[in-house]
């Protein structure tokens, strides 16, 4: 299969997977009596981050975990400054501040902690275990909130709906995982063929490829009117990338990279997140989407200029 064919099939799989997964996750949330935002921040986020996890494990086992670091950090910029921006340009997103009070601060704190741990130019195995501990603390908080919502909500008779929802989620996950693998393979092959630098392959090319499942999920969520699923997926995916995927790669093989290059990507990711904080009325308007797209264009320019220098 050629690299171009892999890209085309991958994009098609992402569109199909996004549709199936959004329908299934919303149905599942209804049946188990938890908010779609929690489903988005946990199940959807983990599913759409599976390509990044695959890249992290494979590159770390090959003794080159810097690609996984660039991919994970670059994906976090892409998730917010490009994918969420596209959804916002389609139309604004309604998201009350209370619905992101757990995930938004965590997503902001993670880049800061990563930058501090990377001050010596290395993420050691110990750093990886510390980050993994942070991830499980966040996951425990999400599970605890889901339990509270389940106890507070009335039981819904949906025995006939739960299995179709589960099957729809499973089918969607399968298509999204296939999409991530095909697009990463195609993008990486084309990048190598055109002689693009390894850091750019990780932080830009592979990052865009592994973020296609998030793009499909967020755009379909937006078009179907499920804003909570889309925003929850973005925040959850950034948390997964920042403290789970990078941690796994560091535990397998310590990550060494120039601090300045890491700092640039972390700074843009942090700045993009700050631009997405909802207004008091809980609305994120189209203007924010335009600003985020401009920020992403500036990020690409900075990355390419630094590599050319």
C-alpha positions in Angstrom: 0.0 0.0 0.0 1.4 3.4 -1.0 1.7 6.2 1.5 -0.9 8.3 -0.3 -3.4 5.4 -0.3 -2.8 4.9 3.5 -3.6 8.5 4.1 -6.8 8.5 2.0 -8.1 5.3 3.7 -7.1 6.6 7.1 -9.1 9.8 6.7 -12.1 7.7 5.6 -11.8 5.4 8.6 -11.5 8.5 10.9 -14.8 9.9 9.5 -16.6 6.6 9.9 -15.2 5.9 13.3 -16.0 9.4 14.6 -19.7 9.0 13.6 -20.0 5.5 15.3 -18.1 6.5 18.4 -20.0 9.7 19.1 -23.4 8.0 18.7 -22.3 5.1 20.9 -20.7 7.2 23.6 -23.7 9.5 24.0 -26.0 6.5 24.2 -23.7 4.8 26.7 -23.6 7.9 28.9 -27.4 8.0 28.9 -27.7 4.4 29.9 -25.0 4.4 32.7 -26.3 7.8 34.0 -23.1 9.9 33.7 -22.5 13.0 31.7 -21.2 12.8 28.1 -18.4 15.1 29.2 -16.9 12.4 31.4 -17.3 9.8 28.6 -15.5 12.2 26.3 -12.7 12.9 28.8 -12.0 9.3 29.6 -13.2 6.6 27.1 -13.1 8.9 24.0 -9.9 10.5 25.1 -8.1 7.2 25.6 -9.4 5.8 22.4 -8.4 8.8 20.3 -5.0 8.9 22.0 -4.3 5.2 21.1 -2.2 6.2 18.0 0.0 8.4 20.2 0.4 5.5 22.6 1.4 3.2 19.8 4.0 5.7 18.5 5.3 6.2 22.1 5.8 2.4 22.7 7.3 1.6 19.4 9.7 4.6 19.3 10.8 4.0 22.9 11.5 0.3 22.3 13.5 1.3 19.2 15.6 3.5 21.5 14.3 6.8 19.9 11.7 8.1 22.4 12.2 11.7 21.2 9.8 11.1 18.4 7.1 10.1 20.9 7.8 13.2 23.0 7.5 15.4 19.9 4.3 13.5 18.9 2.6 13.8 22.3 3.5 17.4 22.9 2.8 18.4 19.3 -0.6 16.5 19.4 -1.6 18.6 22.4 -1.0 21.8 20.3 -2.9 20.3 17.3 -5.8 19.2 19.5 -6.5 22.7 20.8 -5.1 25.2 18.3 -6.3 23.3 15.2 -8.9 20.7 16.0 -10.9 22.6 18.6 -10.4 25.7 16.5 -12.1 24.1 13.5 -15.0 23.1 15.7 -15.3 26.6 17.0 -15.2 28.1 13.5 -18.1 25.8 12.5 -20.0 27.4 15.4 -19.2 28.3 18.9 -19.2 25.7 21.7 -21.4 25.9 24.8 -19.5 24.6 27.8 -20.3 25.8 31.4 -17.3 26.3 33.5 -18.5 23.8 36.0 -18.3 21.0 33.4 -14.6 21.5 33.0 -13.6 22.4 36.6 -11.6 19.1 37.0 -10.1 18.7 33.5 -9.2 22.3 32.6 -6.9 23.0 35.6 -5.2 19.6 35.1 -4.6 20.2 31.4 -3.1 23.6 32.3 -0.9 22.2 35.1 0.6 19.3 33.1 2.7 21.4 30.6 4.1 23.4 33.6 5.1 20.2 35.5 6.6 18.7 32.3 8.7 21.8 31.7 10.0 21.7 35.2 10.9 18.0 35.0 12.6 18.7 31.7 14.9 21.5 33.0 17.8 19.1 33.1 17.2 18.1 29.5 15.9 14.6 30.3 12.8 12.8 31.4 14.1 9.9 33.5 12.3 6.7 34.5 11.6 8.3 37.9 10.1 11.3 36.2 8.0 8.9 34.2 6.7 7.1 37.3 5.9 10.5 38.9 3.9 11.5 35.8 2.1 8.2 35.8 1.1 8.7 39.4 -0.4 12.1 38.4 -2.4 10.5 35.7 -3.9 7.8 38.0 -4.8 10.5 40.5 -6.7 12.4 37.8 -8.4 9.2 36.6 -9.5 8.4 40.2 -11.1 11.8 40.4 -12.9 11.3 37.1 -14.2 7.8 38.2 -15.3 9.3 41.6 -17.3 12.0 39.9 -18.9 9.4 37.5 -20.0 7.4 40.6 -21.5 10.5 42.2 -23.4 11.3 39.0 -24.6 7.7 38.7 -25.9 7.7 42.3 -27.7 11.1 41.8 -29.3 10.3 38.5 -32.6 8.3 38.2 -32.4 4.9 36.7 -33.3 4.8 33.1 -34.8 1.7 31.5 -32.5 1.2 28.5 -31.6 -2.5 28.5 -32.4 -2.6 24.8 -30.2 0.4 24.1 -27.0 -0.4 26.0 -25.7 -3.2 23.8 -26.2 -1.2 20.5 -24.4 1.7 22.2 -21.5 -0.6 23.3 -21.2 -2.1 19.8 -21.3 1.3 18.2 -18.5 2.5 20.5 -16.5 -0.6 19.8 -16.9 -0.2 16.0 -16.0 3.4 16.3 -12.9 2.7 18.3 -11.8 0.1 15.7 -12.1 2.5 12.9 -10.4 5.3 14.8 -7.5 3.1 15.8 -7.1 1.9 12.2 -7.3 5.6 11.0 -4.5 6.6 13.4 -2.2 3.8 12.3 -2.8 4.3 8.6 -2.4 8.1 8.7 0.8 7.9 10.8 2.3 5.3 8.5 1.4 7.4 5.4 2.5 10.7 6.9 5.8 9.3 8.2 6.6 7.6 4.9 6.0 10.8 2.9 8.0 12.9 5.4 11.0 10.6 5.2 10.7 10.5 1.4 10.8 14.3 1.2 13.7 14.5 3.7 11.9 16.3 6.6 13.7 16.5 9.9 13.0 13.9 12.6 11.8 16.5 15.2 9.3 18.0 12.7 8.1 14.4 11.8 7.2 13.9 15.5 6.0 17.4 16.5 4.1 18.3 13.3 3.7 15.5 10.8 3.1 12.5 13.1 1.2 14.8 15.6 -1.3 15.8 12.9 -1.7 12.2 11.8 -2.3 10.8 15.3 -4.7 13.6 16.0 -7.1 12.7 13.2 -9.2 10.5 15.5 -9.7 13.5 17.8 -10.6 15.7 14.8 -13.2 13.2 13.6 -14.7 12.8 17.1 -14.8 16.6 17.8 -16.3 17.6 14.4 -18.9 14.9 14.4 -19.8 15.8 18.0 -20.2 19.5 17.0 -22.3 18.6 14.0 -24.6 16.4 16.1 -24.9 19.0 18.9 -22.9 17.2 21.6 -20.4 19.9 22.5 -19.6 18.3 25.8 -18.3 15.2 24.1 -16.0 17.1 21.8 -14.5 19.5 24.4 -14.2 16.6 27.0 -12.3 14.5 24.4 -9.8 17.3 23.7 -9.1 18.0 27.4 -8.9 14.3 28.2 -6.7 13.6 25.3 -4.3 16.3 26.3 -4.1 14.8 29.8 -3.6 11.3 28.4 -0.8 12.6 26.1 0.9 14.7 28.7 1.1 12.4 31.7 0.3 8.9 30.5 1.8 8.5 27.0 5.0 10.5 27.7 5.3 8.7 31.1 5.1 5.3 29.4 7.8 6.3 26.8 10.1 7.6 29.6 9.7 4.4 31.7 10.6 2.3 28.7 13.5 4.5 27.7 14.6 7.8 29.3 13.9 10.8 26.9 16.6 13.2 26.1 15.9 16.3 24.0 16.9 20.0 23.9 15.0 21.9 26.6 14.4 24.9 24.3 12.6 22.8 21.7 10.5 21.2 24.3 9.7 24.6 25.9 8.5 26.1 22.6 5.9 23.3 22.1 4.9 23.4 25.8 4.4 27.2 25.7 2.2 27.1 22.6 0.1 24.3 24.1 -0.4 26.2 27.3 -1.2 29.4 25.4 -3.7 27.6 23.2 -5.5 26.2 26.3 -5.8 29.6 27.9 -7.6 30.9 24.9 -10.3 28.2 25.2 -11.5 29.0 28.8 -15.3 29.6 28.5 -16.8 33.0 29.3 -19.0 33.4 32.4 -21.9 32.4 30.3 -20.2 29.2 29.4 -19.7 30.0 25.7 -16.6 29.8 23.5 -17.2 31.9 20.4 -16.0 31.7 16.8 -13.5 34.5 17.3 -11.5 32.2 19.7 -11.4 29.7 16.9 -9.9 32.2 14.5 -7.3 33.2 17.1 -6.4 29.6 17.7 -5.9 28.9 14.0 -3.6 32.0 13.8 -1.7 30.7 16.8 -1.3 27.3 15.2 0.1 29.0 12.0 2.5 30.9 14.1 3.6 27.7 15.9 4.3 26.0 12.6 6.4 29.0 11.5 8.4 29.0 14.7 9.0 25.2 14.5 10.2 25.3 10.9 12.3 28.4 11.5 14.0 26.8 14.5 14.8 23.7 12.5 16.2 25.7 9.6 18.4 27.7 11.9 
